[in-house]
Amino acid sequence: MKLLRIITFPNFHNPQEVTKFIEDFFTMERILLFIIGLSCLGFSGCVNTVYVKALKPADINLPGHFQKIAVAERTRPTKENQAVNIIEGVLSGEGILADRDGGLSCLNGLTESLLKTPRYTVVQPAGLNLKGSGTANFPPPLTWEEVEKICNANNADALVMLEAFDSNSLITFGLRDKKVKSKEGVDQVVVEHVANMRMNIITAWRVYDFKNKVIVDEFKGTDYLDFTGVGGTPQIASSNLPNKREAIKRTGYHGGSAYGYRIAPQWVTLHRDYYIKGSQRLKQGKRLARVGDWEGAAKIYQQAYKSSSRKESGRAAYNMALVSEVLGNLDAAKEWAKKSYTEKGIKRGLAYSRAIERRMRDEKVLERQMESQE
């Protein structure tokens, strides 16, 4: 936030007056900034943060008859593409068949993601030796005979296949200042060299519906992770980066986990604020909330809502919205959040009301996605 400063200069008669004006002005400015800082600290000190677990719907809807999903990969290049893969790995410094390791890590990221969802069970078939393009391009789809063989062997309703995986990286260098103490205990500023490596990956996925013999998702995505190394010289900074093969594996895992959010409902953590100061009842409600006694906190906040103090009443209404959300009553949460804003002028209530509305829309989508149809 920028403060607009309008300065009116008096008529100066000598240099001493100019000096005194400048000293007085900057002293006043420091006092003003100090007061603003204190008010910000005071406001942030009025609230506390609680973490609410919520099930987030998948980005797409998969068929309702999916119960058990097999996941596999075919990132190994064919004989025709293997020589190109080896040359690319040597020239890029990633190592021979590093993308193969990245693909396996990517599949593990997806598997771990699907193990956390309450919607599906997942299996990773062993012993498959499927070949793909070895590049970022989609290979031809598997035949339905191949899909049937994999699904029958694992009692699966669907097959999620990592069809392609490719990576590339870019390293840039920069400088930054760092404060250190000398032997004499004096603060000094030294220059550090910083090496930044961005590892980019491309993943290609297909979801095969074994029952209906149809591909229900064909998706190509991109992802990246940034890695940093520091040192006294560019060479030392670069040497403190993880090796490229490790960076590919970590980025691959991240990309596989991200695809899990596309196809399956996942648990996420929501950050919610609530008021802890403003009256003795709000402080008491805070203590009950901290020990997980939300029903007890609700009774206190409902009493505080009837207060003649507009501030206490508004904050209590806002806190009742949080209690209602924690207890799973989104309709009540929305109403309390609206009340805190429309009736009591609590500005946070408007944003909270909209957040609850988004959750309610998600709940409707989630209800459909969680339905299983044999």
C-alpha positions in Angstrom: 0.0 0.0 0.0 1.4 3.4 -0.9 0.6 6.5 1.2 0.0 9.7 -0.7 2.0 12.4 1.0 1.2 16.1 0.3 3.9 18.4 1.6 3.5 22.2 2.0 6.8 24.0 2.2 7.0 27.2 4.2 9.0 30.2 3.2 12.6 29.5 4.5 14.8 32.5 5.5 18.0 30.6 6.2 19.6 27.1 5.9 19.0 26.3 9.6 15.3 26.6 9.1 15.5 24.2 6.1 17.5 21.7 8.2 15.0 21.9 11.1 12.0 21.4 8.8 13.5 18.3 7.3 14.4 16.8 10.7 10.9 17.5 12.1 9.2 16.1 9.0 11.0 12.8 9.0 10.5 12.5 12.8 6.8 12.9 12.3 6.8 10.4 9.4 8.6 7.8 11.6 6.0 8.3 14.3 3.2 8.0 11.8 4.6 4.7 10.5 5.1 3.4 14.0 1.4 4.2 14.8 0.3 2.4 11.6 2.4 -0.6 12.5 1.0 -0.8 15.9 -2.6 -0.6 14.6 -1.8 -3.4 12.1 -0.4 -5.6 14.9 -3.3 -4.8 17.0 -5.8 -5.8 14.3 -4.0 -9.1 13.5 -3.8 -9.8 17.2 -7.6 -9.8 17.4 -7.9 -13.0 15.3 -6.6 -16.5 15.5 -6.4 -19.2 12.7 -8.0 -22.6 12.7 -7.5 -25.3 10.1 -10.6 -27.0 8.6 -10.3 -30.2 6.7 -12.6 -30.4 3.6 -13.0 -32.8 0.8 -12.4 -31.1 -2.5 -14.2 -32.4 -5.6 -12.2 -33.7 -8.6 -11.7 -31.4 -11.5 -13.6 -33.8 -13.8 -16.3 -36.4 -13.2 -15.4 -40.0 -13.8 -18.0 -42.7 -14.4 -19.9 -43.8 -11.3 -19.1 -47.5 -11.8 -15.4 -46.9 -11.1 -14.5 -48.5 -7.8 -11.0 -49.9 -8.2 -8.5 -48.2 -10.4 -5.3 -49.7 -11.8 -2.5 -47.2 -12.5 0.4 -47.9 -14.8 3.0 -46.1 -17.0 4.4 -46.6 -20.5 7.2 -44.0 -20.6 9.9 -46.5 -21.6 10.8 -45.7 -25.2 10.6 -48.2 -28.0 13.8 -49.5 -29.6 13.4 -46.9 -32.4 13.4 -44.0 -29.9 15.8 -45.4 -27.3 18.9 -44.1 -29.0 17.5 -40.6 -29.2 16.6 -40.8 -25.5 20.1 -41.7 -24.5 21.7 -39.0 -26.6 19.2 -36.4 -25.2 20.1 -37.5 -21.6 23.8 -37.2 -22.2 23.6 -33.7 -23.9 21.2 -32.3 -21.3 23.2 -33.5 -18.3 20.2 -35.3 -16.9 21.7 -38.8 -17.4 20.8 -41.8 -19.4 17.0 -42.5 -19.3 16.4 -40.0 -16.5 12.9 -39.4 -17.8 12.2 -43.1 -17.2 13.0 -42.6 -13.5 10.9 -39.4 -13.6 8.0 -41.3 -15.1 8.1 -44.0 -12.3 8.2 -41.2 -9.7 5.3 -39.5 -11.4 3.3 -42.7 -11.2 4.1 -43.1 -7.5 2.9 -39.5 -6.9 -0.4 -40.4 -8.5 -0.7 -43.6 -6.5 -0.1 -41.8 -3.2 -2.7 -39.2 -4.1 -5.3 -41.8 -5.0 -4.6 -43.7 -1.8 -5.8 -40.7 0.2 -9.1 -40.3 -1.6 -12.2 -41.9 0.0 -13.8 -42.5 -3.4 -11.6 -45.2 -5.0 -9.3 -48.0 -4.2 -6.1 -48.2 -6.2 -3.6 -50.9 -7.4 -0.3 -50.5 -9.2 0.1 -53.7 -11.3 3.6 -55.3 -11.2 5.5 -56.8 -14.0 4.2 -54.6 -16.8 6.6 -53.8 -19.6 4.7 -51.4 -21.8 6.4 -49.1 -24.3 5.5 -45.6 -25.3 6.9 -42.8 -27.4 9.7 -41.9 -24.9 8.9 -38.3 -25.7 6.3 -35.7 -24.7 3.9 -37.0 -27.4 1.0 -39.3 -26.9 1.6 -42.8 -28.3 -1.3 -44.6 -29.9 -3.9 -45.8 -27.3 -3.6 -49.3 -25.8 -5.8 -51.9 -27.5 -8.8 -52.9 -25.5 -7.4 -56.4 -25.4 -4.4 -55.0 -23.5 -6.7 -52.9 -21.2 -8.9 -56.0 -20.5 -5.8 -58.1 -19.6 -4.6 -55.6 -17.1 -8.0 -54.8 -15.6 -9.0 -58.5 -15.3 -5.7 -59.4 -13.7 -6.2 -56.7 -11.0 -10.0 -56.8 -10.7 -10.1 -53.2 -11.7 -12.9 -51.2 -13.4 -10.6 -48.7 -15.0 -7.0 -48.1 -16.1 -5.2 -44.8 -15.6 -2.1 -44.8 -17.8 0.8 -42.3 -17.8 1.3 -42.4 -21.5 4.2 -40.0 -21.8 6.7 -38.1 -19.7 9.3 -35.5 -20.7 11.5 -33.0 -18.9 13.7 -30.0 -19.5 15.5 -27.6 -17.2 16.9 -24.1 -17.2 19.5 -22.8 -14.8 19.9 -19.0 -14.2 22.3 -17.1 -12.0 21.9 -14.1 -9.8 23.4 -12.2 -6.9 21.9 -11.3 -3.5 23.2 -9.5 -0.4 23.7 -11.4 2.9 24.4 -10.0 6.3 27.2 -11.7 8.2 29.1 -10.8 11.3 32.9 -10.3 11.2 35.3 -11.7 13.8 34.9 -8.5 15.6 31.1 -8.9 15.8 30.5 -6.1 13.2 27.6 -6.6 10.8 28.8 -6.8 7.2 27.1 -7.3 3.9 28.6 -9.9 1.5 27.4 -10.8 -2.0 26.2 -14.4 -2.5 25.9 -16.1 -5.9 22.5 -17.8 -6.4 21.8 -20.6 -8.9 18.2 -21.2 -9.7 17.1 -24.3 -11.6 13.6 -24.7 -12.9 12.7 -28.2 -13.8 9.8 -28.4 -16.2 7.9 -31.6 -17.0 5.2 -32.6 -19.5 2.9 -35.5 -18.6 0.3 -37.2 -20.8 -2.5 -39.3 -19.3 -5.4 -41.5 -20.5 -8.2 -43.0 -18.4 -9.5 -46.2 -20.0 -13.1 -47.2 -19.0 -12.8 -51.0 -19.2 -16.6 -51.7 -18.9 -17.7 -49.3 -21.7 -14.5 -49.5 -23.9 -14.1 -45.8 -24.0 -11.3 -43.3 -23.1 -12.9 -41.0 -20.6 -10.0 -38.6 -20.1 -7.1 -37.7 -22.3 -5.0 -35.0 -20.7 -1.6 -33.4 -21.3 -0.3 -31.2 -18.5 2.8 -29.2 -17.5 4.3 -28.7 -14.1 7.5 -27.5 -12.6 9.5 -27.1 -9.4 12.2 -24.5 -8.6 15.5 -25.4 -6.9 18.0 -23.0 -5.4 21.7 -23.3 -4.6 23.9 -20.6 -3.1 27.7 -20.1 -2.8 30.6 -17.8 -3.0 31.0 -18.3 -6.7 28.6 -19.3 -9.5 30.3 -22.7 -9.7 29.8 -23.4 -6.0 26.2 -22.2 -6.1 25.6 -24.5 -9.1 27.2 -27.5 -7.2 24.7 -26.9 -4.4 21.8 -27.6 -6.6 20.3 -31.1 -6.5 21.4 -33.2 -9.5 19.1 -33.1 -12.4 18.0 -36.7 -12.1 16.8 -36.1 -8.5 15.1 -32.9 -9.6 13.3 -34.7 -12.3 12.1 -37.4 -9.9 10.8 -34.8 -7.4 9.1 -32.8 -10.0 7.6 -36.0 -11.5 6.2 -37.0 -8.1 4.6 -33.5 -7.8 3.1 -33.8 -11.3 1.6 -37.2 -10.6 0.1 -36.0 -7.3 -1.4 -33.0 -9.2 -3.2 -35.3 -11.7 -4.7 -37.1 -8.7 -6.6 -33.9 -7.9 -7.9 -33.9 -11.4 -9.6 -37.3 -11.3 -10.4 -38.0 -7.6 -11.8 -36.0 -4.6 -9.0 -35.0 -2.3 -8.7 -33.8 1.3 -7.5 -30.2 1.5 -6.8 -27.9 4.5 -8.7 -24.6 4.7 -7.4 -21.7 6.7 -10.1 -19.8 8.7 -9.7 -16.9 11.0 -11.9 -16.1 14.0 -12.0 -13.4 16.6 -10.4 -14.0 20.0 -10.6 -10.5 21.5 -13.1 -7.7 22.1 -14.9 -9.0 25.2 -14.6 -11.6 27.9 -17.1 -13.8 26.2 -15.0 -13.8 23.0 -11.9 -14.7 25.0 -13.9 -17.6 26.7 -15.1 -18.8 23.3 -11.4 -18.8 22.1 -10.4 -21.1 25.0 -13.2 -23.5 24.2 -12.4 -23.5 20.5 -8.8 -24.2 21.2 -9.6 -27.4 23.0 -12.1 -28.5 20.4 -15.3 -27.8 22.3 -17.1 -26.2 19.5 -20.6 -26.8 20.9 -19.5 -25.0 24.1 -18.0 -22.1 22.1 -21.3 -21.8 20.1 -23.2 -21.2 23.3 -20.9 -18.5 24.3 -20.9 -16.8 20.9 -24.7 -16.9 20.8 -24.8 -15.0 24.1 -22.3 -12.5 22.8 -24.3 -12.0 19.6 -27.1 -10.5 21.8 -24.7 -7.9 23.2 -25.5 -4.2 22.9 -21.9 -3.7 21.7 -22.0 -3.8 17.9 -18.4 -4.9 17.8 -18.9 -7.8 20.1 -22.1 -8.8 18.5 -20.6 -8.7 15.0 -17.5 -10.7 15.9 -19.7 -13.3 17.7 -21.8 -13.7 14.5 -18.7 -14.1 12.5 -17.4 -16.7 14.9 -20.7 -18.6 14.8 -20.2 -18.9 11.0 -16.9 -20.7 11.7 -18.4 -22.9 14.4 -21.2 -23.9 12.0 -18.7 -24.7 9.2 -16.6 -26.8 11.6 -19.7 -28.7 12.7 -20.7 -29.3 9.1 -23.7 -27.0 8.8 -22.8 -24.9 5.8 -26.3 -23.3 5.5 -26.0 -21.9 9.0 -22.4 -20.9 8.3 -23.5 -18.8 5.3 -26.3 -17.1 7.3 -24.1 -16.2 10.2 -21.4 -14.8 7.9 -24.0 -12.7 6.0 -25.3 -11.4 9.3 -21.9 -10.4 10.5 -21.5 -8.3 7.4 -25.0 -7.0 6.6 -26.2 -6.3 10.1 -22.9 -5.6 12.0 -20.5 -4.3 9.4 -17.8 -6.9 9.8 -16.0 -6.7 6.5 -14.5 -10.1 6.8 -18.0 -11.5 6.8 -18.5 -10.7 3.1 -15.4 -12.7 2.0 -16.3 -15.5 4.4 -19.9 -15.7 3.1 -18.5 -16.1 -0.5 -16.1 -18.7 0.6 -18.9 -20.7 2.2 -21.0 -20.3 -1.0 -18.1 -21.8 -3.0 -17.9 -24.7 -0.5 -21.6 -25.3 -1.0 -21.3 -25.5 -4.7 -18.4 -27.9 -4.3 -20.5 -30.0 -2.0 -23.1 -30.5 -4.7 -20.4 -31.6 -7.2 -18.8 -33.8 -4.6 -22.1 -35.5 -3.8 -22.4 -36.6 -7.4 -18.8 -37.7 -7.6 -19.0 -39.8 -4.4 -22.0 -41.8 -5.7 -21.0 -45.3 -6.7 -23.0 -47.1 -9.4 -22.5 -50.8 -9.8 
